[in-house]
């Protein structure tokens, strides 16, 4: 300890030097695997074996957990795919049923977008099927409306059945004499009401065109009543 005289001349250290007693820790060589303080070698082997078993059990547990996770993931994937395939088959059957329902010259309707109509305007544009196209197991229809032949083609999902509400005037259209028209233009014309060339007497008084009242033809007026 600090400020204490050395004790190398004490009787204890003299006896230690006389009998040749050395520190036991100095006799142990670095890296030696020999038993220390009388520890049995079999005990050391048992300890090593237990350590190896613990490491092996941990590795087995991790591998087992990964296997269970993979099994659960595969089962969930198989179930999802089975459900998706079932829904797809059901969807295709419904499409096939709808396709078989429509034929040439049938009266069908096309939904008019809310942007192109008001709440009091009809919701569907009445049309006739004048051509049926089958390609790659898909069926498409070409339609004609009172304003012309529509440029787009339509599937069975895009149209509704209007056979029970189809006016005779629509069936009497001369398709060959009609030109092609965009669907958005046809919907706007039908929603606003097709007009005849007949106007009121205000035209004679040079009233601006925007203020001239026009009269709907009876055919389109009846369509508005039926389809509204």
C-alpha positions, 0 to 999 in steps of 0.5 A: 500500500502507499506510504507503507514500508516494503515487507520483503524482509518479513518472516513469511517471505523468508519461509516462502523462499526457503522452501521454494514455494512458487505462485501456482499461476506462474506454472500455467503455460499460455494456451495450456488445456491441462486440468487446473486446480484438480479439475477432471478432464472428463468434466471439461469434455462434458462441458464442451459437448454440452456447448456443441449440443446447444449450438446444434439445437439453436441451428436446428430451431432456426432451420425449423422456423424457416421451414414453417414460415415457408410452408405457411407462405406457400399455403397462403399463396396456393389459396389466393391463386385458387380463389383468383382462378375461381373468380376468373372462371366465374367472370368469364362464364358471365361474359360468355352468357352476356355475349350470347344474349346479344345478336345483330339488330338488337337494341342496346344502350350505352351509358352516358357519362354524367359530364355530358348530361344533367340529372333530368337527361336520359342515362343511356344512348339507344343504339342498334347492333349492326356488326358482331366481331369475334376475335381471339375468343372475344366478341365486340360489337359495332353500334349505330345510333340516330346520329350515325355509326359509332367509331368505337367498338364495344364489349358485352360489358359496355352495353345494356339490353334495351329490347323491351324499350326500343322505339320502332323509329330506331329500327327503321334507320338506314344504316348505310346512309349514316356517317361515323360519329364519336361517342361523346358527340352522339351522347351530347346530342342525345342528352341535349335533344336532337332538334329539327330545322324548324324554329320559332318566329323569333328567327325572323326578328334577327334574334341571336342564335343562342336565344332561339328556341328549337323544337324536339322531334317527336321520335327523340322526345319519346326516347327521352321519356322511355329511357329516362 
